[in-house]
């Protein structure tokens, strides 16, 4: 729900011209579930994801370092320019 929330279609009978701040204040671009979100929800969600992450690491036998994408570098010498 958090990562892939679904939009709610709302129909208006008239054209409304408003700034982004005015639309934000009317809260017409938010989903109903957003009202249920608070600090406790995020703390619980973070703790749950952290536990899952640690279990995945343990079961896989990987270290945290092995899960990070590493960049590569390369230098090619073509020739001396004289």
mmCIF file of the N, C-alpha and C atoms, coordinates in Angstrom:
data_MODEL
# 
_entry.id   MODEL 
# 
loop_
_atom_site.group_PDB 
_atom_site.id 
_atom_site.type_symbol 
_atom_site.label_atom_id 
_atom_site.label_alt_id 
_atom_site.label_comp_id 
_atom_site.label_asym_id 
_atom_site.label_entity_id 
_atom_site.label_seq_id 
_atom_site.pdbx_PDB_ins_code 
_atom_site.Cartn_x 
_atom_site.Cartn_y 
_atom_site.Cartn_z 
_atom_site.occupancy 
_atom_site.B_iso_or_equiv 
_atom_site.pdbx_formal_charge 
_atom_site.auth_seq_id 
_atom_site.auth_comp_id 
_atom_site.auth_asym_id 
_atom_site.auth_atom_id 
_atom_site.pdbx_PDB_model_num 
ATOM 1   N N  . UNK A 1 1  ? 0.827   -1.188  0.000   1.00 0.00 ? 1  UNK A N  1 
ATOM 2   C CA . UNK A 1 1  ? 0.000   0.000   0.000   1.00 0.00 ? 1  UNK A CA 1 
ATOM 3   C C  . UNK A 1 1  ? 0.874   1.256   0.000   1.00 0.00 ? 1  UNK A C  1 
ATOM 4   N N  . UNK A 1 2  ? 1.955   1.245   0.782   1.00 0.00 ? 2  UNK A N  1 
ATOM 5   C CA . UNK A 1 2  ? 2.824   2.423   0.813   1.00 0.00 ? 2  UNK A CA 1 
ATOM 6   C C  . UNK A 1 2  ? 3.615   2.572   -0.477  1.00 0.00 ? 2  UNK A C  1 
ATOM 7   N N  . UNK A 1 3  ? 4.202   1.485   -0.914  1.00 0.00 ? 3  UNK A N  1 
ATOM 8   C CA . UNK A 1 3  ? 5.065   1.575   -2.089  1.00 0.00 ? 3  UNK A CA 1 
ATOM 9   C C  . UNK A 1 3  ? 4.279   1.736   -3.380  1.00 0.00 ? 3  UNK A C  1 
ATOM 10  N N  . UNK A 1 4  ? 3.108   1.138   -3.454  1.00 0.00 ? 4  UNK A N  1 
ATOM 11  C CA . UNK A 1 4  ? 2.337   1.165   -4.690  1.00 0.00 ? 4  UNK A CA 1 
ATOM 12  C C  . UNK A 1 4  ? 0.879   1.519   -4.413  1.00 0.00 ? 4  UNK A C  1 
ATOM 13  N N  . UNK A 1 5  ? 0.670   2.666   -3.822  1.00 0.00 ? 5  UNK A N  1 
ATOM 14  C CA . UNK A 1 5  ? -0.689  3.113   -3.535  1.00 0.00 ? 5  UNK A CA 1 
ATOM 15  C C  . UNK A 1 5  ? -1.497  3.275   -4.804  1.00 0.00 ? 5  UNK A C  1 
ATOM 16  N N  . UNK A 1 6  ? -2.759  3.032   -4.722  1.00 0.00 ? 6  UNK A N  1 
ATOM 17  C CA . UNK A 1 6  ? -3.640  3.140   -5.886  1.00 0.00 ? 6  UNK A CA 1 
ATOM 18  C C  . UNK A 1 6  ? -4.360  4.489   -5.868  1.00 0.00 ? 6  UNK A C  1 
ATOM 19  N N  . UNK A 1 7  ? -4.440  5.133   -7.024  1.00 0.00 ? 7  UNK A N  1 
ATOM 20  C CA . UNK A 1 7  ? -5.143  6.422   -7.069  1.00 0.00 ? 7  UNK A CA 1 
ATOM 21  C C  . UNK A 1 7  ? -6.645  6.238   -6.918  1.00 0.00 ? 7  UNK A C  1 
ATOM 22  N N  . UNK A 1 8  ? -7.286  7.259   -6.420  1.00 0.00 ? 8  UNK A N  1 
ATOM 23  C CA . UNK A 1 8  ? -8.742  7.274   -6.311  1.00 0.00 ? 8  UNK A CA 1 
ATOM 24  C C  . UNK A 1 8  ? -9.264  8.280   -7.317  1.00 0.00 ? 8  UNK A C  1 
ATOM 25  N N  . UNK A 1 9  ? -10.168 7.861   -8.168  1.00 0.00 ? 9  UNK A N  1 
ATOM 26  C CA . UNK A 1 9  ? -10.743 8.774   -9.155  1.00 0.00 ? 9  UNK A CA 1 
ATOM 27  C C  . UNK A 1 9  ? -11.744 9.691   -8.488  1.00 0.00 ? 9  UNK A C  1 
ATOM 28  N N  . UNK A 1 10 ? -11.615 10.983  -8.751  1.00 0.00 ? 10 UNK A N  1 
ATOM 29  C CA . UNK A 1 10 ? -12.558 11.966  -8.232  1.00 0.00 ? 10 UNK A CA 1 
ATOM 30  C C  . UNK A 1 10 ? -13.061 12.777  -9.419  1.00 0.00 ? 10 UNK A C  1 
ATOM 31  N N  . UNK A 1 11 ? -14.358 12.986  -9.459  1.00 0.00 ? 11 UNK A N  1 
ATOM 32  C CA . UNK A 1 11 ? -14.970 13.707  -10.574 1.00 0.00 ? 11 UNK A CA 1 
ATOM 33  C C  . UNK A 1 11 ? -15.449 15.066  -10.083 1.00 0.00 ? 11 UNK A C  1 
ATOM 34  N N  . UNK A 1 12 ? -15.102 16.103  -10.839 1.00 0.00 ? 12 UNK A N  1 
ATOM 35  C CA . UNK A 1 12 ? -15.523 17.461  -10.514 1.00 0.00 ? 12 UNK A CA 1 
ATOM 36  C C  . UNK A 1 12 ? -16.415 17.984  -11.626 1.00 0.00 ? 12 UNK A C  1 
ATOM 37  N N  . UNK A 1 13 ? -17.448 18.729  -11.256 1.00 0.00 ? 13 UNK A N  1 
ATOM 38  C CA . UNK A 1 13 ? -18.386 19.265  -12.234 1.00 0.00 ? 13 UNK A CA 1 
ATOM 39  C C  . UNK A 1 13 ? -17.976 20.622  -12.780 1.00 0.00 ? 13 UNK A C  1 
ATOM 40  N N  . UNK A 1 14 ? -16.935 21.204  -12.217 1.00 0.00 ? 14 UNK A N  1 
ATOM 41  C CA . UNK A 1 14 ? -16.502 22.514  -12.675 1.00 0.00 ? 14 UNK A CA 1 
ATOM 42  C C  . UNK A 1 14 ? -14.978 22.563  -12.724 1.00 0.00 ? 14 UNK A C  1 
ATOM 43  N N  . UNK A 1 15 ? -14.461 23.458  -13.548 1.00 0.00 ? 15 UNK A N  1 
ATOM 44  C CA . UNK A 1 15 ? -13.021 23.630  -13.634 1.00 0.00 ? 15 UNK A CA 1 
ATOM 45  C C  . UNK A 1 15 ? -12.556 24.473  -12.454 1.00 0.00 ? 15 UNK A C  1 
ATOM 46  N N  . UNK A 1 16 ? -11.485 24.035  -11.822 1.00 0.00 ? 16 UNK A N  1 
ATOM 47  C CA . UNK A 1 16 ? -10.946 24.741  -10.678 1.00 0.00 ? 16 UNK A CA 1 
ATOM 48  C C  . UNK A 1 16 ? -9.510  25.142  -10.994 1.00 0.00 ? 16 UNK A C  1 
ATOM 49  N N  . UNK A 1 17 ? -9.209  26.406  -10.813 1.00 0.00 ? 17 UNK A N  1 
ATOM 50  C CA . UNK A 1 17 ? -7.846  26.886  -10.991 1.00 0.00 ? 17 UNK A CA 1 
ATOM 51  C C  . UNK A 1 17 ? -7.290  27.171  -9.598  1.00 0.00 ? 17 UNK A C  1 
ATOM 52  N N  . UNK A 1 18 ? -6.175  26.513  -9.277  1.00 0.00 ? 18 UNK A N  1 
ATOM 53  C CA . UNK A 1 18 ? -5.617  26.663  -7.931  1.00 0.00 ? 18 UNK A CA 1 
ATOM 54  C C  . UNK A 1 18 ? -4.114  26.459  -7.984  1.00 0.00 ? 18 UNK A C  1 
ATOM 55  N N  . UNK A 1 19 ? -3.456  27.004  -7.003  1.00 0.00 ? 19 UNK A N  1 
ATOM 56  C CA . UNK A 1 19 ? -2.016  26.781  -6.880  1.00 0.00 ? 19 UNK A CA 1 
ATOM 57  C C  . UNK A 1 19 ? -1.781  25.419  -6.237  1.00 0.00 ? 19 UNK A C  1 
ATOM 58  N N  . UNK A 1 20 ? -0.545  24.956  -6.289  1.00 0.00 ? 20 UNK A N  1 
ATOM 59  C CA . UNK A 1 20 ? -0.206  23.672  -5.656  1.00 0.00 ? 20 UNK A CA 1 
ATOM 60  C C  . UNK A 1 20 ? -0.487  23.730  -4.159  1.00 0.00 ? 20 UNK A C  1 
ATOM 61  N N  . UNK A 1 21 ? -0.200  24.870  -3.547  1.00 0.00 ? 21 UNK A N  1 
ATOM 62  C CA . UNK A 1 21 ? -0.429  25.024  -2.104  1.00 0.00 ? 21 UNK A CA 1 
ATOM 63  C C  . UNK A 1 21 ? -1.923  24.944  -1.772  1.00 0.00 ? 21 UNK A C  1 
ATOM 64  N N  . UNK A 1 22 ? -2.762  25.544  -2.622  1.00 0.00 ? 22 UNK A N  1 
ATOM 65  C CA . UNK A 1 22 ? -4.215  25.491  -2.386  1.00 0.00 ? 22 UNK A CA 1 
ATOM 66  C C  . UNK A 1 22 ? -4.742  24.064  -2.530  1.00 0.00 ? 22 UNK A C  1 
ATOM 67  N N  . UNK A 1 23 ? -4.240  23.334  -3.514  1.00 0.00 ? 23 UNK A N  1 
ATOM 68  C CA . UNK A 1 23 ? -4.654  21.934  -3.670  1.00 0.00 ? 23 UNK A CA 1 
ATOM 69  C C  . UNK A 1 23 ? -4.191  21.102  -2.486  1.00 0.00 ? 23 UNK A C  1 
ATOM 70  N N  . UNK A 1 24 ? -2.988  21.374  -2.033  1.00 0.00 ? 24 UNK A N  1 
ATOM 71  C CA . UNK A 1 24 ? -2.445  20.662  -0.868  1.00 0.00 ? 24 UNK A CA 1 
ATOM 72  C C  . UNK A 1 24 ? -3.334  20.892  0.353   1.00 0.00 ? 24 UNK A C  1 
ATOM 73  N N  . UNK A 1 25 ? -3.770  22.131  0.549   1.00 0.00 ? 25 UNK A N  1 
ATOM 74  C CA . UNK A 1 25 ? -4.610  22.471  1.706   1.00 0.00 ? 25 UNK A CA 1 
ATOM 75  C C  . UNK A 1 25 ? -5.970  21.783  1.645   1.00 0.00 ? 25 UNK A C  1 
ATOM 76  N N  . UNK A 1 26 ? -6.491  21.550  0.441   1.00 0.00 ? 26 UNK A N  1 
ATOM 77  C CA . UNK A 1 26 ? -7.792  20.889  0.291   1.00 0.00 ? 26 UNK A CA 1 
ATOM 78  C C  . UNK A 1 26 ? -7.686  19.378  0.453   1.00 0.00 ? 26 UNK A C  1 
ATOM 79  N N  . UNK A 1 27 ? -6.478  18.847  0.388   1.00 0.00 ? 27 UNK A N  1 
ATOM 80  C CA . UNK A 1 27 ? -6.206  17.413  0.547   1.00 0.00 ? 27 UNK A CA 1 
ATOM 81  C C  . UNK A 1 27 ? -7.034  16.538  -0.392  1.00 0.00 ? 27 UNK A C  1 
ATOM 82  N N  . UNK A 1 28 ? -7.284  17.048  -1.610  1.00 0.00 ? 28 UNK A N  1 
ATOM 83  C CA . UNK A 1 28 ? -8.052  16.246  -2.563  1.00 0.00 ? 28 UNK A CA 1 
ATOM 84  C C  . UNK A 1 28 ? -7.170  15.311  -3.369  1.00 0.00 ? 28 UNK A C  1 
ATOM 85  N N  . UNK A 1 29 ? -5.858  15.431  -3.221  1.00 0.00 ? 29 UNK A N  1 
ATOM 86  C CA . UNK A 1 29 ? -4.969  14.553  -3.982  1.00 0.00 ? 29 UNK A CA 1 
ATOM 87  C C  . UNK A 1 29 ? -4.375  13.451  -3.099  1.00 0.00 ? 29 UNK A C  1 
ATOM 88  N N  . UNK A 1 30 ? -4.972  13.204  -1.969  1.00 0.00 ? 30 UNK A N  1 
ATOM 89  C CA . UNK A 1 30 ? -4.497  12.169  -1.051  1.00 0.00 ? 30 UNK A CA 1 
ATOM 90  C C  . UNK A 1 30 ? -5.486  11.014  -0.999  1.00 0.00 ? 30 UNK A C  1 
ATOM 91  N N  . UNK A 1 31 ? -4.965  9.847   -0.727  1.00 0.00 ? 31 UNK A N  1 
ATOM 92  C CA . UNK A 1 31 ? -5.810  8.664   -0.555  1.00 0.00 ? 31 UNK A CA 1 
ATOM 93  C C  . UNK A 1 31 ? -6.288  8.584   0.888   1.00 0.00 ? 31 UNK A C  1 
ATOM 94  N N  . UNK A 1 32 ? -7.413  7.910   1.119   1.00 0.00 ? 32 UNK A N  1 
ATOM 95  C CA . UNK A 1 32 ? -7.972  7.794   2.467   1.00 0.00 ? 32 UNK A CA 1 
ATOM 96  C C  . UNK A 1 32 ? -7.012  7.118   3.442   1.00 0.00 ? 32 UNK A C  1 
ATOM 97  N N  . UNK A 1 33 ? -6.244  6.136   2.955   1.00 0.00 ? 33 UNK A N  1 
ATOM 98  C CA . UNK A 1 33 ? -5.355  5.403   3.852   1.00 0.00 ? 33 UNK A CA 1 
ATOM 99  C C  . UNK A 1 33 ? -4.266  6.290   4.444   1.00 0.00 ? 33 UNK A C  1 
ATOM 100 N N  . UNK A 1 34 ? -3.954  7.411   3.796   1.00 0.00 ? 34 UNK A N  1 
ATOM 101 C CA . UNK A 1 34 ? -2.889  8.276   4.295   1.00 0.00 ? 34 UNK A CA 1 
ATOM 102 C C  . UNK A 1 34 ? -3.220  8.875   5.665   1.00 0.00 ? 34 UNK A C  1 
ATOM 103 N N  . UNK A 1 35 ? -4.495  8.988   5.967   1.00 0.00 ? 35 UNK A N  1 
ATOM 104 C CA . UNK A 1 35 ? -4.896  9.536   7.264   1.00 0.00 ? 35 UNK A CA 1 
ATOM 105 C C  . UNK A 1 35 ? -4.515  8.597   8.415   1.00 0.00 ? 35 UNK A C  1 
ATOM 106 N N  . UNK A 1 36 ? -4.304  7.330   8.102   1.00 0.00 ? 36 UNK A N  1 
ATOM 107 C CA . UNK A 1 36 ? -3.959  6.347   9.130   1.00 0.00 ? 36 UNK A CA 1 
ATOM 108 C C  . UNK A 1 36 ? -2.462  6.293   9.412   1.00 0.00 ? 36 UNK A C  1 
ATOM 109 N N  . UNK A 1 37 ? -1.678  7.022   8.642   1.00 0.00 ? 37 UNK A N  1 
ATOM 110 C CA . UNK A 1 37 ? -0.227  6.985   8.780   1.00 0.00 ? 37 UNK A CA 1 
ATOM 111 C C  . UNK A 1 37 ? 0.210   7.938   9.889   1.00 0.00 ? 37 UNK A C  1 
ATOM 112 N N  . UNK A 1 38 ? 1.034   7.426   10.807  1.00 0.00 ? 38 UNK A N  1 
ATOM 113 C CA . UNK A 1 38 ? 1.577   8.256   11.872  1.00 0.00 ? 38 UNK A CA 1 
ATOM 114 C C  . UNK A 1 38 ? 2.962   7.724   12.242  1.00 0.00 ? 38 UNK A C  1 
ATOM 115 N N  . UNK A 1 39 ? 3.600   8.347   13.207  1.00 0.00 ? 39 UNK A N  1 
ATOM 116 C CA . UNK A 1 39 ? 4.963   7.955   13.581  1.00 0.00 ? 39 UNK A CA 1 
ATOM 117 C C  . UNK A 1 39 ? 5.034   6.492   14.038  1.00 0.00 ? 39 UNK A C  1 
ATOM 118 N N  . UNK A 1 40 ? 4.060   6.068   14.808  1.00 0.00 ? 40 UNK A N  1 
ATOM 119 C CA . UNK A 1 40 ? 4.052   4.682   15.298  1.00 0.00 ? 40 UNK A CA 1 
ATOM 120 C C  . UNK A 1 40 ? 3.984   3.695   14.131  1.00 0.00 ? 40 UNK A C  1 
ATOM 121 N N  . UNK A 1 41 ? 3.178   4.007   13.113  1.00 0.00 ? 41 UNK A N  1 
ATOM 122 C CA . UNK A 1 41 ? 3.065   3.138   11.938  1.00 0.00 ? 41 UNK A CA 1 
ATOM 123 C C  . UNK A 1 41 ? 4.426   2.987   11.270  1.00 0.00 ? 41 UNK A C  1 
ATOM 124 N N  . UNK A 1 42 ? 5.116   4.122   11.052  1.00 0.00 ? 42 UNK A N  1 
ATOM 125 C CA . UNK A 1 42 ? 6.416   4.061   10.392  1.00 0.00 ? 42 UNK A CA 1 
ATOM 126 C C  . UNK A 1 42 ? 7.450   3.331   11.241  1.00 0.00 ? 42 UNK A C  1 
ATOM 127 N N  . UNK A 1 43 ? 7.413   3.522   12.544  1.00 0.00 ? 43 UNK A N  1 
ATOM 128 C CA . UNK A 1 43 ? 8.336   2.812   13.427  1.00 0.00 ? 43 UNK A CA 1 
ATOM 129 C C  . UNK A 1 43 ? 8.107   1.309   13.343  1.00 0.00 ? 43 UNK A C  1 
ATOM 130 N N  . UNK A 1 44 ? 6.855   0.898   13.390  1.00 0.00 ? 44 UNK A N  1 
ATOM 131 C CA . UNK A 1 44 ? 6.524   -0.529  13.293  1.00 0.00 ? 44 UNK A CA 1 
ATOM 132 C C  . UNK A 1 44 ? 6.915   -1.091  11.933  1.00 0.00 ? 44 UNK A C  1 
ATOM 133 N N  . UNK A 1 45 ? 6.613   -0.351  10.861  1.00 0.00 ? 45 UNK A N  1 
ATOM 134 C CA . UNK A 1 45 ? 6.951   -0.809  9.510   1.00 0.00 ? 45 UNK A CA 1 
ATOM 135 C C  . UNK A 1 45 ? 8.460   -0.935  9.351   1.00 0.00 ? 45 UNK A C  1 
ATOM 136 N N  . UNK A 1 46 ? 9.203   0.039   9.860   1.00 0.00 ? 46 UNK A N  1 
ATOM 137 C CA . UNK A 1 46 ? 10.663  -0.014  9.777   1.00 0.00 ? 46 UNK A CA 1 
ATOM 138 C C  . UNK A 1 46 ? 11.195  -1.229  10.532  1.00 0.00 ? 46 UNK A C  1 
ATOM 139 N N  . UNK A 1 47 ? 10.699  -1.458  11.725  1.00 0.00 ? 47 UNK A N  1 
ATOM 140 C CA . UNK A 1 47 ? 11.141  -2.606  12.524  1.00 0.00 ? 47 UNK A CA 1 
ATOM 141 C C  . UNK A 1 47 ? 10.841  -3.922  11.801  1.00 0.00 ? 47 UNK A C  1 
ATOM 142 N N  . UNK A 1 48 ? 9.657   -4.018  11.191  1.00 0.00 ? 48 UNK A N  1 
ATOM 143 C CA . UNK A 1 48 ? 9.294   -5.233  10.452  1.00 0.00 ? 48 UNK A CA 1 
ATOM 144 C C  . UNK A 1 48 ? 10.238  -5.469  9.273   1.00 0.00 ? 48 UNK A C  1 
ATOM 145 N N  . UNK A 1 49 ? 10.498  -4.425  8.507   1.00 0.00 ? 49 UNK A N  1 
ATOM 146 C CA . UNK A 1 49 ? 11.376  -4.555  7.336   1.00 0.00 ? 49 UNK A CA 1 
ATOM 147 C C  . UNK A 1 49 ? 12.799  -4.880  7.776   1.00 0.00 ? 49 UNK A C  1 
ATOM 148 N N  . UNK A 1 50 ? 13.257  -4.261  8.849   1.00 0.00 ? 50 UNK A N  1 
ATOM 149 C CA . UNK A 1 50 ? 14.596  -4.539  9.375   1.00 0.00 ? 50 UNK A CA 1 
ATOM 150 C C  . UNK A 1 50 ? 14.718  -6.006  9.781   1.00 0.00 ? 50 UNK A C  1 
ATOM 151 N N  . UNK A 1 51 ? 13.688  -6.549  10.432  1.00 0.00 ? 51 UNK A N  1 
ATOM 152 C CA . UNK A 1 51 ? 13.704  -7.958  10.839  1.00 0.00 ? 51 UNK A CA 1 
ATOM 153 C C  . UNK A 1 51 ? 13.746  -8.870  9.612   1.00 0.00 ? 51 UNK A C  1 
ATOM 154 N N  . UNK A 1 52 ? 12.938  -8.565  8.614   1.00 0.00 ? 52 UNK A N  1 
ATOM 155 C CA . UNK A 1 52 ? 12.933  -9.372  7.380   1.00 0.00 ? 52 UNK A CA 1 
ATOM 156 C C  . UNK A 1 52 ? 14.305  -9.314  6.714   1.00 0.00 ? 52 UNK A C  1 
ATOM 157 N N  . UNK A 1 53 ? 14.892  -8.109  6.639   1.00 0.00 ? 53 UNK A N  1 
ATOM 158 C CA . UNK A 1 53 ? 16.209  -7.925  6.028   1.00 0.00 ? 53 UNK A CA 1 
ATOM 159 C C  . UNK A 1 53 ? 17.268  -8.777  6.743   1.00 0.00 ? 53 UNK A C  1 
ATOM 160 N N  . UNK A 1 54 ? 17.260  -8.749  8.067   1.00 0.00 ? 54 UNK A N  1 
ATOM 161 C CA . UNK A 1 54 ? 18.243  -9.531  8.842   1.00 0.00 ? 54 UNK A CA 1 
ATOM 162 C C  . UNK A 1 54 ? 18.039  -11.033 8.623   1.00 0.00 ? 54 UNK A C  1 
ATOM 163 N N  . UNK A 1 55 ? 16.786  -11.468 8.552   1.00 0.00 ? 55 UNK A N  1 
ATOM 164 C CA . UNK A 1 55 ? 16.508  -12.890 8.310   1.00 0.00 ? 55 UNK A CA 1 
ATOM 165 C C  . UNK A 1 55 ? 16.971  -13.302 6.916   1.00 0.00 ? 55 UNK A C  1 
ATOM 166 N N  . UNK A 1 56 ? 16.760  -12.442 5.927   1.00 0.00 ? 56 UNK A N  1 
ATOM 167 C CA . UNK A 1 56 ? 17.221  -12.745 4.569   1.00 0.00 ? 56 UNK A CA 1 
ATOM 168 C C  . UNK A 1 56 ? 18.746  -12.866 4.528   1.00 0.00 ? 56 UNK A C  1 
ATOM 169 N N  . UNK A 1 57 ? 19.441  -11.959 5.212   1.00 0.00 ? 57 UNK A N  1 
ATOM 170 C CA . UNK A 1 57 ? 20.903  -12.036 5.264   1.00 0.00 ? 57 UNK A CA 1 
ATOM 171 C C  . UNK A 1 57 ? 21.356  -13.334 5.917   1.00 0.00 ? 57 UNK A C  1 
ATOM 172 N N  . UNK A 1 58 ? 20.744  -13.674 7.037   1.00 0.00 ? 58 UNK A N  1 
ATOM 173 C CA . UNK A 1 58 ? 21.120  -14.887 7.759   1.00 0.00 ? 58 UNK A CA 1 
ATOM 174 C C  . UNK A 1 58 ? 20.903  -16.129 6.898   1.00 0.00 ? 58 UNK A C  1 
ATOM 175 N N  . UNK A 1 59 ? 19.731  -16.241 6.294   1.00 0.00 ? 59 UNK A N  1 
ATOM 176 C CA . UNK A 1 59 ? 19.400  -17.426 5.485   1.00 0.00 ? 59 UNK A CA 1 
ATOM 177 C C  . UNK A 1 59 ? 20.267  -17.529 4.236   1.00 0.00 ? 59 UNK A C  1 
ATOM 178 N N  . UNK A 1 60 ? 20.632  -16.376 3.652   1.00 0.00 ? 60 UNK A N  1 
ATOM 179 C CA . UNK A 1 60 ? 21.412  -16.388 2.415   1.00 0.00 ? 60 UNK A CA 1 
ATOM 180 C C  . UNK A 1 60 ? 22.890  -16.639 2.659   1.00 0.00 ? 60 UNK A C  1 
ATOM 181 N N  . UNK A 1 61 ? 23.357  -16.334 3.885   1.00 0.00 ? 61 UNK A N  1 
ATOM 182 C CA . UNK A 1 61 ? 24.779  -16.476 4.169   1.00 0.00 ? 61 UNK A CA 1 
ATOM 183 C C  . UNK A 1 61 ? 25.615  -15.320 3.626   1.00 0.00 ? 61 UNK A C  1 
ATOM 184 N N  . UNK A 1 62 ? 24.973  -14.298 3.101   1.00 0.00 ? 62 UNK A N  1 
ATOM 185 C CA . UNK A 1 62 ? 25.683  -13.142 2.561   1.00 0.00 ? 62 UNK A CA 1 
ATOM 186 C C  . UNK A 1 62 ? 25.996  -12.136 3.659   1.00 0.00 ? 62 UNK A C  1 
ATOM 187 N N  . UNK A 1 63 ? 27.045  -11.373 3.449   1.00 0.00 ? 63 UNK A N  1 
ATOM 188 C CA . UNK A 1 63 ? 27.320  -10.249 4.346   1.00 0.00 ? 63 UNK A CA 1 
ATOM 189 C C  . UNK A 1 63 ? 26.634  -9.013  3.758   1.00 0.00 ? 63 UNK A C  1 
ATOM 190 N N  . UNK A 1 64 ? 26.479  -7.995  4.568   1.00 0.00 ? 64 UNK A N  1 
ATOM 191 C CA . UNK A 1 64 ? 25.871  -6.757  4.075   1.00 0.00 ? 64 UNK A CA 1 
ATOM 192 C C  . UNK A 1 64 ? 26.688  -6.223  2.905   1.00 0.00 ? 64 UNK A C  1 
ATOM 193 N N  . UNK A 1 65 ? 28.012  -6.283  3.001   1.00 0.00 ? 65 UNK A N  1 
ATOM 194 C CA . UNK A 1 65 ? 28.884  -5.785  1.939   1.00 0.00 ? 65 UNK A CA 1 
ATOM 195 C C  . UNK A 1 65 ? 28.608  -6.486  0.610   1.00 0.00 ? 65 UNK A C  1 
ATOM 196 N N  . UNK A 1 66 ? 28.294  -7.780  0.656   1.00 0.00 ? 66 UNK A N  1 
ATOM 197 C CA . UNK A 1 66 ? 28.034  -8.539  -0.573  1.00 0.00 ? 66 UNK A CA 1 
ATOM 198 C C  . UNK A 1 66 ? 26.709  -8.152  -1.236  1.00 0.00 ? 66 UNK A C  1 
ATOM 199 N N  . UNK A 1 67 ? 25.846  -7.449  -0.522  1.00 0.00 ? 67 UNK A N  1 
ATOM 200 C CA . UNK A 1 67 ? 24.555  -7.053  -1.102  1.00 0.00 ? 67 UNK A CA 1 
ATOM 201 C C  . UNK A 1 67 ? 24.603  -5.679  -1.766  1.00 0.00 ? 67 UNK A C  1 
ATOM 202 N N  . UNK A 1 68 ? 25.729  -4.984  -1.607  1.00 0.00 ? 68 UNK A N  1 
ATOM 203 C CA . UNK A 1 68 ? 25.850  -3.624  -2.141  1.00 0.00 ? 68 UNK A CA 1 
ATOM 204 C C  . UNK A 1 68 ? 26.389  -3.673  -3.567  1.00 0.00 ? 68 UNK A C  1 
ATOM 205 N N  . UNK A 1 69 ? 25.799  -2.889  -4.442  1.00 0.00 ? 69 UNK A N  1 
ATOM 206 C CA . UNK A 1 69 ? 26.297  -2.781  -5.806  1.00 0.00 ? 69 UNK A CA 1 
ATOM 207 C C  . UNK A 1 69 ? 27.607  -2.009  -5.772  1.00 0.00 ? 69 UNK A C  1 
ATOM 208 N N  . UNK A 1 70 ? 28.616  -2.553  -6.408  1.00 0.00 ? 70 UNK A N  1 
ATOM 209 C CA . UNK A 1 70 ? 29.939  -1.933  -6.412  1.00 0.00 ? 70 UNK A CA 1 
ATOM 210 C C  . UNK A 1 70 ? 30.226  -1.366  -7.802  1.00 0.00 ? 70 UNK A C  1 
ATOM 211 N N  . UNK A 1 71 ? 30.749  -0.177  -7.844  1.00 0.00 ? 71 UNK A N  1 
ATOM 212 C CA . UNK A 1 71 ? 31.130  0.422   -9.114  1.00 0.00 ? 71 UNK A CA 1 
ATOM 213 C C  . UNK A 1 71 ? 32.468  -0.127  -9.576  1.00 0.00 ? 71 UNK A C  1 
ATOM 214 N N  . UNK A 1 72 ? 32.752  0.039   -10.839 1.00 0.00 ? 72 UNK A N  1 
ATOM 215 C CA . UNK A 1 72 ? 34.042  -0.380  -11.381 1.00 0.00 ? 72 UNK A CA 1 
ATOM 216 C C  . UNK A 1 72 ? 34.694  0.809   -12.060 1.00 0.00 ? 72 UNK A C  1 
ATOM 217 N N  . UNK A 1 73 ? 36.005  0.748   -12.143 1.00 0.00 ? 73 UNK A N  1 
ATOM 218 C CA . UNK A 1 73 ? 36.768  1.799   -12.806 1.00 0.00 ? 73 UNK A CA 1 
ATOM 219 C C  . UNK A 1 73 ? 37.734  1.141   -13.764 1.00 0.00 ? 73 UNK A C  1 
ATOM 220 N N  . UNK A 1 74 ? 38.038  1.874   -14.828 1.00 0.00 ? 74 UNK A N  1 
ATOM 221 C CA . UNK A 1 74 ? 38.964  1.322   -15.798 1.00 0.00 ? 74 UNK A CA 1 
ATOM 222 C C  . UNK A 1 74 ? 39.700  2.462   -16.468 1.00 0.00 ? 74 UNK A C  1 
ATOM 223 N N  . UNK A 1 75 ? 40.985  2.270   -16.669 1.00 0.00 ? 75 UNK A N  1 
ATOM 224 C CA . UNK A 1 75 ? 41.793  3.223   -17.421 1.00 0.00 ? 75 UNK A CA 1 
ATOM 225 C C  . UNK A 1 75 ? 42.460  2.445   -18.548 1.00 0.00 ? 75 UNK A C  1 
ATOM 226 N N  . UNK A 1 76 ? 42.375  2.986   -19.728 1.00 0.00 ? 76 UNK A N  1 
ATOM 227 C CA . UNK A 1 76 ? 43.012  2.339   -20.883 1.00 0.00 ? 76 UNK A CA 1 
ATOM 228 C C  . UNK A 1 76 ? 44.112  3.247   -21.423 1.00 0.00 ? 76 UNK A C  1 
ATOM 229 N N  . UNK A 1 77 ? 45.317  2.698   -21.576 1.00 0.00 ? 77 UNK A N  1 
ATOM 230 C CA . UNK A 1 77 ? 46.411  3.446   -22.170 1.00 0.00 ? 77 UNK A CA 1 
ATOM 231 C C  . UNK A 1 77 ? 46.408  3.147   -23.660 1.00 0.00 ? 77 UNK A C  1 
ATOM 232 N N  . UNK A 1 78 ? 46.285  4.176   -24.459 1.00 0.00 ? 78 UNK A N  1 
ATOM 233 C CA . UNK A 1 78 ? 46.262  3.974   -25.912 1.00 0.00 ? 78 UNK A CA 1 
ATOM 234 C C  . UNK A 1 78 ? 47.670  4.142   -26.485 1.00 0.00 ? 78 UNK A C  1 
ATOM 235 N N  . UNK A 1 79 ? 48.280  5.269   -26.249 1.00 0.00 ? 79 UNK A N  1 
ATOM 236 C CA . UNK A 1 79 ? 49.642  5.504   -26.724 1.00 0.00 ? 79 UNK A CA 1 
ATOM 237 C C  . UNK A 1 79 ? 50.176  6.816   -26.200 1.00 0.00 ? 79 UNK A C  1 
ATOM 238 N N  . UNK A 1 80 ? 51.483  7.000   -26.269 1.00 0.00 ? 80 UNK A N  1 
ATOM 239 C CA . UNK A 1 80 ? 52.090  8.281   -25.923 1.00 0.00 ? 80 UNK A CA 1 
ATOM 240 C C  . UNK A 1 80 ? 51.848  9.264   -27.063 1.00 0.00 ? 80 UNK A C  1 
ATOM 241 N N  . UNK A 1 81 ? 51.503  10.477  -26.715 1.00 0.00 ? 81 UNK A N  1 
ATOM 242 C CA . UNK A 1 81 ? 51.338  11.511  -27.734 1.00 0.00 ? 81 UNK A CA 1 
ATOM 243 C C  . UNK A 1 81 ? 52.541  12.414  -27.634 1.00 0.00 ? 81 UNK A C  1 
ATOM 244 N N  . UNK A 1 82 ? 53.235  12.593  -28.711 1.00 0.00 ? 82 UNK A N  1 
ATOM 245 C CA . UNK A 1 82 ? 54.497  13.312  -28.644 1.00 0.00 ? 82 UNK A CA 1 
ATOM 246 C C  . UNK A 1 82 ? 54.477  14.597  -29.252 1.00 0.00 ? 82 UNK A C  1 
# 
